[in-house]
């Protein structure tokens, strides 16, 4: 177990092998999808910096308008509990994952158990949805088992952004070995695609937001869990709260909550990036992913 240090304030955060159809036509949820094989093996992690979860007494941030808005828009709100997958060895080694299929490491599995136990003590959801990539799928399956939920519904529309030629590379090598792709990756232009079949941020947003609303349509007024990836979760946050930019990081197995109106589509961010359940495992502050360049 990693040595415990003083807890900071919790961070505030928001395909198919590339979906062949336009991003607006999100792929229908599946009962199971076979994931692609693993990419290049990860390099050893170097100088990890550990961030520890906030004390358990500190609850998730609440939107000042959340409680007052519920039930006022002429319909019910679906409560979407959004969880990022647990840590992988590639996160720790700062390798760009994208659609490559890295598995959870031992810390990631402990984080998945921790977030599952946290969610098991809250109002029981009616369903759990997940990206079909292994790191998200295993996290979701752990949650489903501990929370005694029905089978996980896997959907490739919840995958991480496809990063084209940079997938499988260490971040520190990307700028020199794939300069064109790296420039596109860090570009502020939301319509900038990445060489090698990579998605633009607009394409990522369209497929995951479309998927969110298809799920909400099936679960009006209910509570559901959605397990996904740092870049995808940041796009969901951006859609839900377009006037409040997301600074900081969405850590592994952090919990965010978005309320979505079933009649107007209006979203309310109720909580974001909460890691109060990670007292024992902690999170790697310098792990790749979960920030503005998440992949």
ZITA-V621049 format. One line per field, one symbol per residue. ss: DSSP state (H for helix, E for strand, C for the rest). phi: phi as a letter, one per 20 degrees, with the letter a starting at -180 (. if undefined). psi: psi as a letter, one per 40 degrees, with the letter a starting at -180 (. if undefined). A space follows every 10 residues. Layout:
ss=???
phi=???
psi=???
//
This chain:
ss=CCCCCCCCCC CCCCCCCCCC CCCCCCCCCE CCCCCCCCCC CCCCCCCCCE ECCCCCCCCC CCCCCHHHHC CCCCCCEEEE EEEECCCEHH HHCCECCCCC CCCECHHHHH HHHHHHHHHH CCCCCCEEEE CCCHHHHHHH HHHHHHCCCC CCEECHHHCC CCCHHHCCCE HHHHHHHCHH HHHHHCCCCC CCCCCCCCCC HHHHHHHHHH HHHHHHHHCC CCEEEEEECH HHHHHHHHHH CCCCCCCCCC CCCCEEEEEE ECCCCCEEEE EEEECCCCCC CCEECCCCCC CCCCC
phi=.ffedgfeff fddf.kfagf eggfeffffc facfefffeg ffeffclfde ddffgffeef fdffdfffef ndemaedeed edcefffdff gfeldfelef dfefefffff fffffffgff edgffeacdb gefgfeffgf ffffffeldf gfeecffeff gfdlfefnef gfeffeecgf fffffefeff eeedgnnfee fffgfffffg fgffffgecf mddcdcdbcg fffffffgff cfecgednce fglfdcccec feddmfdcee bbmfcfeefe emcffdffon dfdfa
psi=ihhhihhihi iha.caehhd iiddgihiii dihhiiiiai iiiiihghhh hiiiidehii hhhdeddddh eeffaihhhh hhhiiiiidd ddefhhdbei giiiaddddd ddddddddde eihhieihii ieiddddddd ddddddefii ihhhheeeii hhebeeheii ddeddddgdd dddddeiehe ehihieeiii dddddddddd dddddddefh eihihhhaid dddddddddd gdegihiaih ihfihihhhh hedeeiihhd ihfhfeefdd daihdeiiie adfi.
//
